[in-house]
């Protein structure tokens, strides 16, 4: 979809001046206000989910590090809880992006037309398509990658460092760290330490892959 006349991503063919009736103008203005309000509400919900993750991580870390007898498996639980929050936040982020996409359509075409610029007369079809079949402009994997890049990689890095610290606290004084014996520090019941390490590093590799593959382009943002 071409942009406004002369702007980034614009094309000169099909550009025209568009006039709107009072009813059309009021309807689009009210739609714009509603979508901005939805964006604001979901922006707050995104912050709330991140806060839950931070508070949960801090509480579990304090519990695990507060007593040598507390199992290091607490940090594995923290990793799992943060993954739950990440998926929840990614779902909210996709809903946020639906409203954001509609707002950008109106900011890219409707308001320039109201201010006298020439825009593509067919931009209404793009907005109608978004209203008739709402869909997020990004996949779940991309949404998770975006939230990882913004917040969760830092949280997961803190959890990993705290887990290593917990394992180190369990090392007897004078004990020499040697492999593969050192892997036994991560034993959990009948689960051998090497399997725990393998699971943790595989999980972190998956998260890093999501963050690296996340799409970093938005619709209508060619320039």
Secondary structure by P-SEA (a helix, b strand, c coil): ccccccccccccccbbbbbbcaaaaaaaaaaaaaaaaaaaaaaaaaaaaaaaaaaaaaaaaaaaacccccccaaaaaaaaaaaaaaaaaaaaaaaaaaaaaaaaaaaacaaaaaacccccccaaaaaaaaaabbbbcccaaaaaaaaaacccaaaaaaaaaaaaaaaaaaccccccccccccccccccccccaaaaaaaaaaaaaaaaaaaaacccccccccc
